[in-house]
Amino acid sequence: MTPQVRSGALAWLGTQTLLRVLPAAALKRLGSAISQVRYAKGETIYNELEHPRQLWILKEGRVRLLRHSSAGRVFAFPIATRGSVFCIAGLMNQCPYPCRAVADTDTVLFKITASAFHQLLKCYPAFGCEALKVVCQECCRAHALCSSSQERVEQRLLGALAQLFDEFGPMIPLGRQQVAELVGVSRETANRILLKLQAQGVVKLAFQRLVIRNPAKLRS
């Protein structure tokens, strides 16, 4: 393992998605292909259309996955949080990243080299099955996003808030601009709907966060 990785990192990684199915000896051998990196809030981790050279596993903080439309509007994918493995499909298919990754907070990531990742796929069927599960989950989320795009804006925003509640609980550490990007609407539109929901007692708005006060209303 590289010197940058703190002691105990392998033990933590061994409990996470993908790596938890590896034998202890295989996980130990993998150590030399793992490094730890830090990114400050707002710093770009990789850009859209770059070719993947490593598998990313999020240890601390949050990462936003973003795309820009031809009109310049930002569209955000579900936020990566502690333990998340992201953009694995690009690494498996050896195709460019479909989005840009930005540190939403100060962030600590582990990265595993592409060559080590592909070697694990060849040698450990259980690892391949776990990787396939992650890709299938990403496909399901993508299909859900496509379906929700046909819904009214208010329904899309309620759906996004329900997903955020499932991820973070009642205290959502995101501002109105970030919520707007998740839904694919302007900040003004998101703000108007959020103010309406606040008046109805569904949410409470604050600086760079919001509180879900009545989660049942998000799914009604």
N, C-alpha and C positions, 0 to 999 in steps of 0.2 A: 504494500500500500504506500502511496506517496506520502512524504512527510507532512503535507498540508492537512491530511485527514487526522482528526483527533482520535485518541484512544476510545474504544467503545463504539466507533462508527460501524464496524462490521457487524457487531451484535445488533445494533439498531436496524441496519439494512437487512439483516437476516429475518426480521419480523415484518418486512414490507412486501407489498404486492410484487410479484415476479420472483424476487430473490428468496422469499420464504420457503419455496419448494426445493431449493438447492441443498444437496448434502453439505455438511459442515466443511468437509475437506475442499469441496469445489468453491465454496464461498471464501475460504481462506486463500485459495490460489487466485481468486479474482481480485484480491486486494491490490496487487500491483497495477491493475487497470483502472482503479478508482481514484479520483481526486476530488477535493472539496474546493468550491469557489464561492466567493461572496460578491453580491451586487448591491449597490446602494439604491434606495428608492428612486424610481424613474429611469434607471439605467437599462439600456437594451441588452438582452441576453443573446438573442439572435434575430436576424431580419428575415422577412418573407423572401422566398426564392433562394436562400442560402441552402447549401447541401448539408444534411446532418452528419456530424462526425462523432457524436456521442449520444448516449441515453441519459436523460435528465431525471433525477429524483429529488423532489423538494424536501429539504430538511426543516427549514424555518422560514417563516414569512409567507407572502402571497405573490403569485405571478399572474399577470393578465396576458391573455392571448388575443391579439388584435388583427383586424384586417381593415384596409381603407378602400372605400368604394371609389369609382371613377369621379364621383362628385366631391370627393374629399371627406365624406362622412365616415366616422370610425364605427366599426361593428366589432363587438367583443364576444368571445367564446366564454363558456363557463370558466370561472376563476380556479386556478390551480392552488391548492392549499397543502399543508403538511402531509407528506407521504405520497403526494401525487406523482405519477409517472406521465409525462406529457410528450406529445408528438412522436409516439412510438411508431405509428404507421409509416411516416416518412423514412424512418431508419430501417424498418423491415423491407420496404419497397425500394429503398435507395433513390428516393425522389426528393425534390426540394421541399423545404418547409412551406406549408400553406398559409402561414401567418407569422406575425412578429410577436416575440415574447418580451415583456417588460416587467421589471421588478415593481410590484405595487407597494411593497414595503421594503425595508432592508431585508435581504434574502440570503439564505445559505442553501446551496445546491450541491448534490453529489453528481458527478458525471462519470459514466462508464464508457470506455472507448467502443467505437462501432465494431472493431474486429473482435473484441471480447464478447460483445453482445451476440454477434452472429455465430461465434464458436459455441456459446451456451445454447443457442437455438438448435445447432447440429447435434450436440452431445446429450442434451437433457430434454426428453419429450415433455416432461411435466412443466418445464420452463416455457416451452413452446406453447403449451395449452394455456398457461397463465397469460402469456403475451397475446394470444388470440382473444382471450376474454377481455383484455384491456381494449384491443382494437374494436371488438364488437360493442363494447360500452360506448366508445367514441362514435361508432356508426349509429347506434340508437339515439344518442344525443343529437347527432346531426339530422336524423330523420325527424326527431321531435321539433327541432328548430325550423325545419322546412314546413312542417305541418302548422306550427304556430304562426308562421308568417302570413297565413291566410286568415288568421283571426283578427278581430278588432284590436286596436292598439291597447285599449284598456285591459282586455283579456290577456294579451301578451305580457303586459307589465305585471298583472296579478300572477301569471304563471312564473315569471322570473322571480318575483318576491317569494313565492312558495318554494322554489328551488333554493333560494338564498337562505330561507328559514330552515330548510332541511340541512343545509351545509353549516350555518353559523349559529342557529338558534335565534332567539328574539332580537338580539343586538347585531345588526348588520353593519359591518365596518366599511361601508361604501357611501360615497357622496351621490348626489343626484345625477351628475354628469356620467359617473360610472354605471349607474342603473340605466340611464338612457342608452348608453353604448351596448349594454347587454340586450336591450330590447330592439335596438336599431332605429331609434327615433331621436329627434332633436331634444336638447336639454329643456327647452321651453315646453314641449309637449309632455315630457316626463314630469316636469315640475307641476304642470297644471293638474295632471292626474293624481300625483302624490298629495298635493294640497287638498284635493277632493277626498282622497282616502283618509287624510288626517282629520278632516271635518267630520267624517263618518266614524271616527274612532278606530280605524283599522291600523293605522301607523302613526308614529310620532316622528317628526323630522327634527334633525339637529345638524350641527356642522360636521360634515364628512362622515355622517352615519345616520341610520334610521332605526327605529325600534318597532318591531311588529307587536301590536297590542291585541289584535284579534286574528290569529292565524286561520281560524275556521273560515273567515270571510274571504281568504285568498283562494279557496278551492270551491266556493259555493257557486 
